[in-house]
Each structure stands twice: as structure tokens, then as C-alpha cells.
Amino acid sequence: MVDETDDTGHGRQGALLALREVADAADRRQFGLAIDSFEQGDYDEIVSLAWRYQFDDDRSKFRRELRELQSHVSERILARLELNE
């Protein structure tokens, strides 16, 4: 079993760096509000979820937890939209 709290693994760090790289390269005009609404912990949680469920054939737990994260980030995006109006 993989210790998901162990951040020393090259694969996990590489996945986090790749995720950040994609976010940094995204079109800010189109996705800037969403990118700004993500916190470092959100990126960490995405990688943690993927790591935790990568070998689980039942994807329902992964989807459920990802939807929970999506809900939290969506609330931040909507709050930023309201501030910009």
C-alpha cells in the first residue's frame, strides 16, 4: 500500500508539477477566474485523489470526492464573479 501522505515520491511530485504547469499555461483570458480561484491545496487534493484511487476499479469514490472538490472551487469562482460585478 502506498502512503499517500508521503510527498517524497518522484511520481507524485511530478504529477503535481505537471498539473501546475498546465494551469500556468492555460488561456488566462478564458480561464483566469477559475485559475485564480484554485488554491495550492486544491491542486494537492486533485493529485491525492488520483493517487489514492489509481488502482481502484470502482471509480465512484473518486468521482464523488472530485465532485466535492469541484463544488468547493465552484463556490469560490461564483464569489469572485460576484465581486467583479
Secondary structure, 3 states (H helix, E strand, C coil): CCCCCCCCCHHHHHHHHHHHHHHHHCCHHHHHHHHHHCCHHHHHHHHHHHHHHCCCCCCHHHHHHHHHHHHHHHHHHHHHHHHHC
